[in-house]
Amino acid sequence: MKKIDCLGDICPIPIIKTKKELQQMASGETVMIATDHSCTFQNLMDLLAGYDVQVESEEVINGVWEIHVTKN
């Protein structure tokens, strides 16, 4: 599984990184996105709603989220 490290990144950098990876992913592949900004987390969730993907997210520690995205 590939990891996109967005820790410390502010928008739009995580959105750009995620869009780039989504374009390169094959069906069935999974990527994990790590972020530590609540606004970035929400923006990523909004972005992913427009793609044909399955999304699971978890706040692994206070203020740090891991988002697992699998392309359908």
N, CA, C and O atoms as a DFTB+ gen file, in Angstrom:
288 C
 N C O
     1  1       0.852      -1.176       0.000
     2  2       0.000       0.000       0.000
     3  2       0.892       1.232       0.000
     4  3       1.851       1.323       0.767
     5  1       0.566       2.164      -0.859
     6  2       1.293       3.417      -0.933
     7  2       0.777       4.368       0.147
     8  3      -0.394       4.316       0.524
     9  1       1.661       5.238       0.640
    10  2       1.283       6.212       1.667
    11  2       1.553       7.616       1.133
    12  3       2.608       7.887       0.560
    13  1       0.584       8.493       1.331
    14  2       0.758       9.909       1.021
    15  2       0.887      10.630       2.363
    16  3      -0.071      10.705       3.133
    17  1       2.060      11.149       2.626
    18  2       2.320      11.836       3.887
    19  2       1.986      13.316       3.732
    20  3       2.723      14.062       3.088
    21  1       0.878      13.732       4.323
    22  2       0.459      15.131       4.277
    23  2       0.595      15.789       5.648
    24  3       0.027      16.855       5.887
    25  1       1.342      15.158       6.542
    26  2       1.530      15.720       7.878
    27  2       2.273      17.045       7.751
    28  3       3.364      17.107       7.186
    29  1       1.677      18.088       8.277
    30  2       2.272      19.419       8.213
    31  2       1.919      20.189       6.954
    32  3       2.163      21.394       6.882
    33  1       1.343      19.511       5.949
    34  2       0.952      20.188       4.711
    35  2      -0.380      20.908       4.898
    36  3      -1.284      20.404       5.563
    37  1      -0.485      22.087       4.306
    38  2      -1.754      22.812       4.327
    39  2      -2.326      22.826       2.910
    40  3      -1.595      22.660       1.933
    41  1      -3.631      23.025       2.812
    42  2      -4.297      23.031       1.512
    43  2      -3.731      24.149       0.650
    44  3      -3.434      25.236       1.146
    45  1      -3.587      23.886      -0.604
    46  2      -4.122      22.788      -1.402
    47  2      -3.154      21.621      -1.629
    48  3      -3.465      20.724      -2.413
    49  1      -2.003      21.606      -0.975
    50  2      -0.990      20.575      -1.237
    51  2      -1.540      19.155      -1.078
    52  3      -1.327      18.339      -1.975
    53  1      -2.248      18.808       0.032
    54  2      -2.779      17.446       0.146
    55  2      -3.779      17.089      -0.958
    56  3      -3.830      15.942      -1.401
    57  1      -4.564      18.057      -1.394
    58  2      -5.535      17.822      -2.467
    59  2      -4.795      17.510      -3.769
    60  3      -5.174      16.591      -4.495
    61  1      -3.754      18.267      -4.061
    62  2      -2.970      18.053      -5.277
    63  2      -2.305      16.680      -5.243
    64  3      -2.352      15.945      -6.229
    65  1      -1.687      16.332      -4.114
    66  2      -1.031      15.030      -3.976
    67  2      -2.035      13.894      -4.158
    68  3      -1.739      12.900      -4.822
    69  1      -3.215      14.042      -3.569
    70  2      -4.223      12.990      -3.636
    71  2      -4.771      12.845      -5.045
    72  3      -4.908      11.723      -5.534
    73  1      -5.088      13.952      -5.714
    74  2      -5.593      13.890      -7.090
    75  2      -4.586      13.205      -8.000
    76  3      -4.962      12.376      -8.829
    77  1      -3.313      13.541      -7.852
    78  2      -2.264      12.944      -8.673
    79  2      -2.223      11.429      -8.466
    80  3      -2.126      10.668      -9.429
    81  1      -2.297      11.001      -7.218
    82  2      -2.249       9.567      -6.925
    83  2      -3.496       8.856      -7.437
    84  3      -3.387       7.753      -7.971
    85  1      -4.669       9.451      -7.291
    86  2      -5.904       8.838      -7.770
    87  2      -5.866       8.607      -9.277
    88  3      -6.398       7.609      -9.763
    89  1      -5.247       9.513     -10.014
    90  2      -5.155       9.374     -11.461
    91  2      -4.253       8.209     -11.860
    92  3      -4.436       7.620     -12.926
    93  1      -3.281       7.873     -11.010
    94  2      -2.317       6.821     -11.322
    95  2      -2.735       5.455     -10.783
    96  3      -2.173       4.438     -11.191
    97  1      -3.698       5.413      -9.885
    98  2      -4.104       4.156      -9.253
    99  2      -4.893       3.273     -10.212
   100  3      -5.681       3.748     -11.031
   101  1      -4.652       1.971     -10.080
   102  2      -5.440       0.987     -10.816
   103  2      -6.581       0.516      -9.921
   104  3      -6.540       0.686      -8.703
   105  1      -7.583      -0.069     -10.532
   106  2      -8.719      -0.594      -9.782
   107  2      -8.236      -1.624      -8.761
   108  3      -7.436      -2.503      -9.080
   109  1      -8.733      -1.501      -7.533
   110  2      -8.365      -2.414      -6.458
   111  2      -7.183      -1.959      -5.628
   112  3      -6.935      -2.520      -4.560
   113  1      -6.448      -0.965      -6.085
   114  2      -5.306      -0.462      -5.322
   115  2      -5.781       0.413      -4.167
   116  3      -6.834       1.048      -4.234
   117  1      -4.972       0.426      -3.103
   118  2      -5.294       1.217      -1.917
   119  2      -4.145       2.158      -1.607
   120  3      -2.975       1.807      -1.757
   121  1      -4.495       3.350      -1.175
   122  2      -3.511       4.327      -0.716
   123  2      -3.955       4.826       0.650
   124  3      -5.150       4.954       0.920
   125  1      -2.977       5.106       1.510
   126  2      -3.272       5.660       2.835
   127  2      -2.762       7.094       2.868
   128  3      -1.603       7.362       2.554
   129  1      -3.639       8.004       3.249
   130  2      -3.306       9.416       3.349
   131  2      -3.275       9.777       4.826
   132  3      -4.231       9.512       5.555
   133  1      -2.172      10.384       5.268
   134  2      -2.049      10.831       6.657
   135  2      -2.069      12.352       6.684
   136  3      -1.336      13.005       5.942
   137  1      -2.916      12.912       7.549
   138  2      -3.003      14.369       7.675
   139  2      -3.200      14.754       9.134
   140  3      -3.731      13.986       9.936
   141  1      -2.761      15.956       9.450
   142  2      -2.899      16.440      10.824
   143  2      -3.613      17.791      10.893
   144  3      -3.452      18.542      11.856
   145  1      -4.398      18.085       9.870
   146  2      -5.193      19.316       9.867
   147  2      -6.662      18.949       9.656
   148  3      -6.998      18.267       8.688
   149  1      -7.522      19.391      10.541
   150  2      -8.944      19.036      10.429
   151  2      -9.567      19.596       9.154
   152  3     -10.429      18.953       8.554
   153  1      -9.142      20.785       8.736
   154  2      -9.704      21.349       7.505
   155  2      -9.235      20.546       6.290
   156  3     -10.000      20.365       5.342
   157  1      -8.008      20.072       6.304
   158  2      -7.505      19.230       5.223
   159  2      -8.265      17.915       5.190
   160  3      -8.634      17.434       4.119
   161  1      -8.500      17.331       6.364
   162  2      -9.266      16.091       6.444
   163  2     -10.633      16.273       5.786
   164  3     -11.039      15.446       4.970
   165  1     -11.339      17.336       6.127
   166  2     -12.667      17.576       5.563
   167  2     -12.596      17.828       4.060
   168  3     -13.435      17.328       3.310
   169  1     -11.606      18.595       3.615
   170  2     -11.455      18.856       2.177
   171  2     -11.162      17.571       1.408
   172  3     -11.662      17.383       0.299
   173  1     -10.354      16.686       1.993
   174  2     -10.073      15.405       1.342
   175  2     -11.326      14.540       1.265
   176  3     -11.569      13.897       0.243
   177  1     -12.118      14.516       2.321
   178  2     -13.350      13.734       2.316
   179  2     -14.308      14.269       1.253
   180  3     -14.960      13.490       0.559
   181  1     -14.396      15.585       1.123
   182  2     -15.238      16.193       0.087
   183  2     -14.733      15.822      -1.306
   184  3     -15.526      15.497      -2.190
   185  1     -13.423      15.869      -1.502
   186  2     -12.837      15.507      -2.790
   187  2     -13.130      14.050      -3.126
   188  3     -13.557      13.746      -4.240
   189  1     -12.908      13.157      -2.188
   190  2     -13.055      11.724      -2.428
   191  2     -14.500      11.325      -2.709
   192  3     -14.744      10.304      -3.352
   193  1     -15.457      12.117      -2.236
   194  2     -16.873      11.833      -2.492
   195  2     -17.185      11.891      -3.986
   196  3     -18.168      11.301      -4.436
   197  1     -16.364      12.593      -4.750
   198  2     -16.577      12.718      -6.185
   199  2     -15.901      11.642      -7.014
   200  3     -15.991      11.659      -8.241
   201  1     -15.221      10.704      -6.358
   202  2     -14.515       9.635      -7.062
   203  2     -15.173       8.292      -6.770
   204  3     -15.896       8.139      -5.786
   205  1     -14.911       7.329      -7.638
   206  2     -15.434       5.977      -7.464
   207  2     -14.451       5.202      -6.577
   208  3     -13.682       4.368      -7.055
   209  1     -14.496       5.497      -5.292
   210  2     -13.567       4.898      -4.336
   211  2     -14.307       4.517      -3.056
   212  3     -15.381       5.034      -2.750
   213  1     -13.697       3.603      -2.329
   214  2     -14.166       3.271      -0.978
   215  2     -13.230       3.975      -0.011
   216  3     -12.012       3.956      -0.188
   217  1     -13.802       4.594       1.010
   218  2     -13.013       5.391       1.940
   219  2     -13.273       4.922       3.369
   220  3     -14.418       4.755       3.787
   221  1     -12.191       4.716       4.101
   222  2     -12.264       4.451       5.534
   223  2     -11.316       5.431       6.204
   224  3     -10.181       5.605       5.760
   225  1     -11.774       6.068       7.264
   226  2     -10.914       7.031       7.960
   227  2     -10.942       6.765       9.453
   228  3     -11.917       6.255      10.006
   229  1      -9.842       7.129      10.080
   230  2      -9.717       6.939      11.525
   231  2      -8.818       8.028      12.082
   232  3      -7.781       8.352      11.504
   233  1      -9.224       8.584      13.204
   234  2      -8.365       9.523      13.921
   235  2      -7.478       8.669      14.823
   236  3      -7.908       8.235      15.892
   237  1      -6.236       8.427      14.390
   238  2      -5.357       7.478      15.065
   239  2      -4.811       8.018      16.378
   240  3      -4.631       7.263      17.333
   241  1      -4.552       9.301      16.430
   242  2      -4.263      10.005      17.677
   243  2      -4.948      11.355      17.562
   244  3      -5.345      11.763      16.470
   245  1      -5.087      12.035      18.659
   246  2      -5.804      13.299      18.658
   247  2      -5.220      14.248      17.610
   248  3      -4.078      14.691      17.730
   249  1      -6.013      14.554      16.587
   250  2      -5.606      15.510      15.566
   251  2      -4.841      14.925      14.397
   252  3      -4.373      15.674      13.539
   253  1      -4.699      13.601      14.335
   254  2      -4.022      12.954      13.207
   255  2      -4.952      11.889      12.618
   256  3      -5.396      10.979      13.318
   257  1      -5.231      12.019      11.333
   258  2      -6.145      11.095      10.655
   259  2      -5.402      10.270       9.626
   260  3      -4.463      10.738       8.982
   261  1      -5.846       9.024       9.485
   262  2      -5.400       8.153       8.408
   263  2      -6.635       7.838       7.566
   264  3      -7.653       7.375       8.081
   265  1      -6.529       8.096       6.273
   266  2      -7.627       7.853       5.350
   267  2      -7.166       6.773       4.374
   268  3      -6.180       6.950       3.659
   269  1      -7.881       5.663       4.353
   270  2      -7.566       4.565       3.434
   271  2      -8.532       4.647       2.259
   272  3      -9.749       4.610       2.439
   273  1      -7.981       4.757       1.063
   274  2      -8.776       4.933      -0.147
   275  2      -8.485       3.756      -1.085
   276  3      -7.337       3.506      -1.452
   277  1      -9.543       3.043      -1.464
   278  2      -9.423       1.940      -2.409
   279  2     -10.213       2.288      -3.658
   280  3     -11.400       2.606      -3.590
   281  1      -9.541       2.224      -4.798
   282  2     -10.209       2.558      -6.060
   283  2     -11.053       1.380      -6.525
   284  3     -10.573       0.247      -6.570
   285  1     -12.316       1.646      -6.873
   286  2     -13.226       0.606      -7.366
   287  2     -12.909       0.254      -8.805
   288  3     -13.571      -0.604      -9.391
